[in-house]
Structure formats: structure tokens, C-alpha cells
Amino acid sequence: MTCIVVTVSETLGSAPREAGAAMIVTANSVSGTIGGGALEHRAIVVAREMLATGATRHELRLPLGPTLKQCCGGYVILDLAATEQQTLPQFDHRERLYLYGAGHVGRAVVAALSALPFDVVWVDEREDWAPEARPHCQAVNSSPIDAATAAEAGAYHLIMTHDHALDLDLCALLLARDDTVHVGLIGSASKRARFVSQLRARGLLEDKIDKLVCPIGIVGIRGKEPSIIAAGVAAELLLIRSRLMRHSDNRDQALHA
């Protein structure tokens, strides 16, 4: 036995993390988190006592206010179990995202998404492209049109190639599909207006065109540095993901009501 996995098995009221959140505790390290603060400190102490004594299972039932003086004031049940497991999956659910373009903003977006719940397919057709290795990122040196055509249903798409004509072709192809979650195009409101006009000329219907998100990112964040743009884009994607997850949860509750 080398580790204790601490899992939030149940919560009542306000709590730092949701049921299923976990961390791994060894004699001299901690990975993952169940919310920090006094709750996490208590769990680490108990986990290390288990390691020292050889105990293999323990349950902690903790009222956060009276016992730990945490203002959230809920009630948390923790399951502590011996394991040989060294790592934890970071997210229960990950999204597939296609990013077209390996310019300075594309590189910054890939870096920003590397620690977030997105599996990125990073596409650029230029022969001199030398992609940096990133977690959860597959670099594809091929035609963006071919990649977009073959992309699976339910994916997110970000368009930021070196060629506006290619950007337009990608927009037309992806917006015509009924199975994309998000189609984002880097650029200004004036670029969007030009693209909308050209997409109409190609015969694309308004309800399809309305799905185009341009500019991308969170409104109100100032700065055009690639890292700032990337932070806004990452935040926007997380908002979209959260809305879809809430919608899915509500639909599941309605089906089982």
C-alpha cells in the first residue's frame, strides 16, 4: 500500500467540491483536491495516519461549520481507501475540440486548453509547422477542410487559419452541419459581417449562419495579446460546456421524474 485515495462520496448543503471529487495522498505528497482548507487538511492527516498504521478503509463524516469552522457550512462524507493508484483522471467528461490554425493565437489557445477538459485536434496544413507537444492535444498536419469534414458529431470548432478564404470555407462547411456544438471564428465584428454576407451568397440559411460565433472570447476583456485572447476563449468554451452540462442534467432529471 503506497497511497490513500480520498473521495467525496456525498455532500449536503454547501460544500467546497461535488461528490466524486478526489485526491491521492502519499506519505509526502498530495495530488488532486477535495476543496482545500480545513476539510482537505483533516483528510490528509487521517490518510497519513492510515498509511502509518496500515489501515485500508475509513469514512469521515464532517459538518463543515461546527467541526471545521468553514463558512460554507454544509456536510461532507469522505471515503478513504488504500490504493496503489498513483494518478487520478482530471475530469469526468472531456470535450473534443478542433482548432484550425497554428499561428500565434492558435498556439496560445492550445496552451490555455492543455489543463482543461478538452481533447484538442490541432490542424494546420503548412509544411513548416513544428507543433509543440501538449497534453491532450493531437497535432494533424493536413488539410483543415478534410479534418472538418471527417470530424465526429458533437465537437467544438475554432477557426483561426492563416488564410481568410480558408476560414470562410471552413465556416460554410461546419455551419452547414447539424451536429456541431460550437463554431468560433477569430476576428472582429466587421469580419463577421463580411463573412455573413458571403455565407448568404453561398446559400446558407440564416439559422445556420446564426450559429457562427465571432468575435470569440469573453466580452469586456481588454487586450489583443495572444495569451489574453486565449484566456477569454478558454473561459467562453468552459461557459458553453457548463450550460450544456446543466441542460443535460435537467433533461435527465425530467426523464426520471
C-alpha positions in Angstrom: 0.0 0.0 0.0 1.5 3.3 -1.1 -1.4 5.7 -1.3 -4.8 6.7 0.1 -7.5 7.9 -2.3 -9.8 10.3 -0.6 -13.2 10.7 -2.4 -16.1 13.0 -1.7 -18.9 10.3 -1.5 -21.8 12.6 -0.5 -22.5 16.2 0.3 -25.4 18.0 1.9 -25.8 21.7 1.6 -22.9 23.9 0.5 -19.5 22.2 0.1 -16.2 23.0 -1.4 -16.4 20.2 -4.0 -19.0 18.0 -5.5 -19.5 14.2 -4.9 -16.9 12.3 -6.9 -14.1 14.8 -6.3 -10.9 13.0 -5.2 -7.3 13.3 -4.2 -4.4 10.9 -3.7 -2.4 11.2 -0.5 1.1 9.6 0.0 3.4 10.0 2.9 5.0 13.1 1.4 2.7 14.3 -1.5 -0.8 15.2 -2.4 -2.4 15.2 -5.9 -5.9 16.3 -6.8 -8.1 18.2 -4.4 -11.3 17.9 -2.5 -11.6 21.6 -2.0 -8.7 22.8 0.1 -8.9 24.4 3.5 -9.6 22.7 6.8 -11.6 19.9 5.2 -8.7 18.9 3.0 -6.1 19.3 5.8 -8.2 16.9 8.1 -8.4 14.3 5.3 -4.7 14.5 4.6 -3.9 14.0 8.3 -6.2 11.0 8.6 -4.9 9.5 5.3 -1.3 9.6 6.6 -2.4 8.1 9.8 -3.8 5.2 7.7 -0.6 4.9 5.9 1.4 4.7 9.1 -0.9 2.1 10.7 -1.7 0.0 7.7 -5.5 0.8 7.8 -7.2 0.2 4.4 -10.6 1.9 4.8 -12.1 4.8 6.7 -15.0 7.1 6.5 -15.1 10.7 7.7 -18.5 12.5 8.3 -17.8 16.1 8.7 -20.2 19.1 9.4 -18.1 21.9 7.9 -19.3 24.6 10.2 -19.3 23.2 13.7 -16.3 20.8 13.2 -14.0 22.6 10.8 -15.2 26.3 11.1 -15.7 26.6 7.3 -18.2 29.2 6.3 -19.8 27.0 3.6 -21.5 25.2 6.4 -22.6 22.0 4.6 -21.9 18.4 5.4 -19.4 16.2 3.7 -18.9 12.4 3.8 -15.4 11.3 2.7 -14.4 7.8 1.8 -10.7 7.0 2.3 -9.3 3.8 0.8 -5.9 2.3 0.3 -4.8 2.0 -3.3 -1.7 1.5 -5.5 -3.1 4.1 -7.9 -0.7 7.0 -8.4 -2.8 9.4 -10.5 -6.4 10.5 -10.9 -8.4 11.3 -14.0 -8.6 15.1 -14.0 -12.2 15.4 -15.4 -15.1 13.0 -15.6 -16.1 14.3 -19.0 -13.9 15.7 -21.8 -14.9 17.5 -25.0 -13.4 17.1 -28.4 -12.3 20.4 -29.9 -10.9 21.0 -33.4 -8.6 24.0 -33.7 -7.8 25.1 -37.3 -4.6 27.2 -37.5 -1.2 27.1 -35.8 -0.5 30.9 -35.7 0.4 32.8 -32.6 -3.2 32.8 -31.2 -3.7 29.2 -32.1 -0.6 28.2 -30.1 -1.7 30.3 -27.1 -5.2 28.7 -27.2 -3.7 25.2 -27.3 -1.5 26.1 -24.3 -4.5 27.5 -22.4 -6.6 24.4 -23.0 -3.9 21.9 -22.0 -5.1 21.8 -18.4 -8.8 22.0 -19.2 -11.4 19.3 -20.1 -10.8 19.5 -23.9 -9.1 17.0 -26.2 -7.8 19.1 -29.0 -7.2 18.1 -32.6 -4.9 20.8 -33.8 -4.9 21.1 -37.6 -2.6 23.1 -39.9 -1.6 22.2 -43.5 1.6 24.3 -43.7 4.7 22.1 -44.3 7.0 24.1 -42.0 4.7 23.7 -38.9 6.5 22.2 -35.9 3.9 21.8 -33.2 4.8 21.9 -29.5 3.9 18.7 -27.5 0.9 19.5 -25.3 -1.2 17.3 -23.0 -4.5 16.1 -24.6 -3.5 17.5 -28.0 -3.2 15.7 -31.3 -1.4 17.7 -33.9 -2.5 17.0 -37.5 -0.5 18.3 -40.5 -3.2 18.0 -43.2 -6.0 19.8 -44.9 -8.3 21.6 -42.5 -11.2 21.0 -44.9 -10.5 17.3 -44.8 -10.3 17.3 -41.0 -13.5 19.3 -40.6 -15.3 17.0 -43.0 -14.2 13.9 -41.0 -14.8 15.5 -37.6 -17.1 13.5 -35.4 -20.5 14.8 -34.2 -20.7 16.8 -31.0 -17.3 18.6 -31.4 -16.4 22.2 -30.8 -14.6 24.0 -33.6 -12.3 27.1 -33.5 -11.2 28.6 -36.9 -8.1 30.8 -37.0 -6.1 29.8 -40.0 -3.6 32.0 -41.9 -6.0 32.4 -44.9 -9.3 34.2 -44.8 -10.6 32.3 -47.8 -9.9 29.0 -46.0 -11.6 30.4 -42.9 -14.7 31.1 -45.0 -14.7 27.6 -46.5 -14.4 26.1 -43.0 -17.3 28.3 -41.7 -19.5 27.2 -44.6 -18.7 23.6 -44.2 -19.1 23.5 -40.4 -22.2 25.7 -40.2 -24.0 23.6 -42.7 -23.6 20.6 -40.4 -26.3 20.0 -37.8 -24.1 18.3 -35.3 -21.5 20.9 -34.2 -21.6 22.2 -30.6 -19.7 25.4 -31.3 -18.3 27.1 -34.3 -16.0 30.0 -33.4 -14.1 32.3 -35.8 -11.3 34.6 -34.7 -11.8 38.2 -35.9 -13.8 41.4 -35.4 -17.4 42.2 -35.8 -16.7 43.6 -39.3 -15.1 40.3 -40.3 -18.2 38.6 -39.1 -20.4 40.9 -41.2 -18.3 40.2 -44.3 -18.4 36.5 -43.7 -22.2 36.6 -43.1 -22.7 38.3 -46.4 -20.6 35.8 -48.2 -22.2 32.8 -46.5 -25.6 34.1 -47.6 -24.3 34.4 -51.1 -23.4 30.7 -50.9 -27.0 29.9 -50.0 -26.5 29.1 -46.3 -29.7 29.6 -44.3 -30.0 32.2 -41.6 -30.5 29.7 -38.8 -27.2 28.1 -39.8 -25.3 31.4 -40.1 -26.6 32.5 -36.6 -24.5 29.7 -35.1 -21.3 31.5 -36.1 -19.6 33.0 -33.0 -17.3 35.9 -34.0 -15.6 37.6 -32.3 -14.6 34.8 -29.9 -13.9 35.1 -26.2 -15.5 36.8 -23.3 -16.9 40.3 -24.0 -15.2 43.0 -22.0 -11.7 41.6 -21.6 -9.3 44.1 -23.0 -6.0 43.2 -24.7 -5.0 41.6 -28.0 -2.0 39.8 -26.7 -2.3 36.0 -27.7 -2.4 34.9 -24.1 -5.2 37.3 -23.2 -7.2 36.3 -26.2 -6.6 32.6 -25.3 -7.8 33.1 -21.7 -11.0 34.7 -23.0 -11.6 31.9 -25.5 -10.9 29.2 -22.9 -13.4 30.9 -20.5 -16.0 31.1 -23.2 -15.6 27.4 -24.0 -16.0 26.5 -20.3 -19.2 28.5 -20.1 -20.6 26.7 -23.2 -19.6 23.4 -21.7 -21.2 24.2 -18.3 -24.5 25.3 -20.0 -24.7 22.1 -22.0 -24.0 20.0 -18.9 -26.7 21.8 -16.9 -29.1 21.2 -19.8 -28.2 17.6 -19.9 -28.6 17.2 -16.2 -32.0 18.9 -16.3 -33.1 16.7 -19.2 -32.0 13.5 -17.3 -33.9 14.7 -14.2 -37.1 15.3 -16.2 -36.8 11.8 -17.8 -36.5 10.1 -14.4 -39.1 12.3 -12.6 
